[in-house]
Amino acid sequence: MLPYNCENDKNILIIGYEDINMLVLFQLNRRNITELKTFTMAISKQYLKSRPVCKVTFTVPAEEAKKVAVVGDFNNWKANKESALKKLKNGNFKGTLELPKESTYEFKYIIDGSYVNEAEADGYKWNDYAGGENAVLEL
C-alpha cells in the first residue's frame, strides 16, 4: 500500500491494490480502517490516419487528490505542465498525449507525490532502477 494524502491528523488515506485491475481508497483512523471507494483507471487510444501518432487519453478517478500527472519514457519521467492531468467536476483527472505509433512505453501516475501503476495497462515490466514494476503502454 502507498500513502495517499496525510494532511488531517485524525485520518490517514491510503491507496491499496485490491487486485491488479482495481485500486481501493482506505481511511485509517486510530480505531479502524474503512474502505472508502473502489475505482478503476482507464486508458483510451485513438489512432490518427493523417499522422503516425496515437492520441492516448488517461483517466484517473482520484476525488481527494490535488495533483495527478502521468510520467514515463515519453517525457523522461518528468512531471511538468504537459504531463499534468486536469481535474474534472466529477473528481476524475483526465489528459491526452499524442505519442508516436508502433512504440512501447513504460509509465506511472504520480498522485499527490505517490507513484501508482495503471490498473488497465497493456502489461507490466520490472524496472531495476525503480525497484518495482512499471505499467506498459503499447501503441
N, C-alpha and C positions, 0 to 999 in steps of 0.2 A: 504494500500500500504506500501511497505517496502523500505527504502533507499537501493540503489543498489551499486553505486560507485560514490563518490563525490570528485574526485581529481581535476577537472577542475573548476575554479571559475566562468566560464561563463555558464556552463551547469551542470545540475544535472540529473543523470539517476535514474529511479525509476522502480521497478518491481511491477506490479499490477495484480490482478486476473480479467480476462475478465469474466470467469465463472469457475466452479470447474475443468474443463478439460483443461484450457488454461492459460498460463501466457503471459503477454504483457510487453514489454520493452518500456518505455516512456522517452523522453528527455524533460526536463523543463528548459527553459531559462527565462530571465527577462520579455519577452513579451508573450510567449505562451508555450503550451505543445504539443508535437508532438509524435505520435505513431511511434516507430522505427521498431519493429519486434514483431510478434506473434509466439509463439512456443509451442510445446507440448513435454513434457518429456516422457521417456519410461522406462519400466522395462521388461526384458525378463527372463524367468525361464527355466532352463534345469535340469530335474531330472535325477540323475545318478542311473543306475541299479546296479552297482557294490558296491555302498556305500549309506548309508542313509543320503545323503546330496543333496542339490539343489544348482546349480550354478546360482546366481542371478546377472544379468548384469544391471547396472544403467547407463542411458544415459541422460545427461543434456545439452541442447543447451544453451550455455552462452558465446558467442563470445567475449564479452567485459570483462568477468570475468578473474581474475588472479588465483583464487583458488576455487575449489569446492571439498567438502567432503560429505560423507554420514555417518550419525551418528544415533544411535538408541539403543534399548535394546541389540542388538547383540554385541555391543562394548562399553557398559556402557556410551554411549553418548559422547565418546571421539574422537575428530578429531586428527588423527595421520597418520603415513605413510601408514598404511594398509587401512585407510578409505578415503584417498585422491584419487580423480578421475583424470585420466590422460587427458590432453588437446590434442585433435586431430587436424590435419591440417584444418578440416572443421569447427572448432570452438566449436564442441561438447566436453564435458568432459565425459569420459567413464571408468568404472571399474567393476570388477566382484568379488563377495564374495561367498565363499562356506558356506552355512548355513544349520543346521540340518533340515531335513524334518519334517512334521507334527507339525510345530510350527507357532506361530503368533508373529510378532514383530512390535513395534512402531518405526518410524524413521522420519528423516527430512534431507534435504540437507543444508549444510552451503555454501552459495555463497558469497564470499568476506565478511564473517562475519555476513551475514543476514541469518536467518533460513527460509527455504522455504519448503512447502509441495510438494510432488509428485502429479501432476495432474492426473496420471493414477494409483493411489494406489488402493489396493483391498478394502479399506474403510478408515474411519477416526474415531479417538477416542479422546474424550475430556480428557485432562490431567490437573488436578488441579495445579500441580507444575508449568507447563509451562503457565497456564492461557489461553490455546487455544487447538486446535485440532492438533493431530499428524497423519501423514499418517500411514496406517496399511498395512503390508505385510503378506499374508497368504501363507504358504508353505504346 
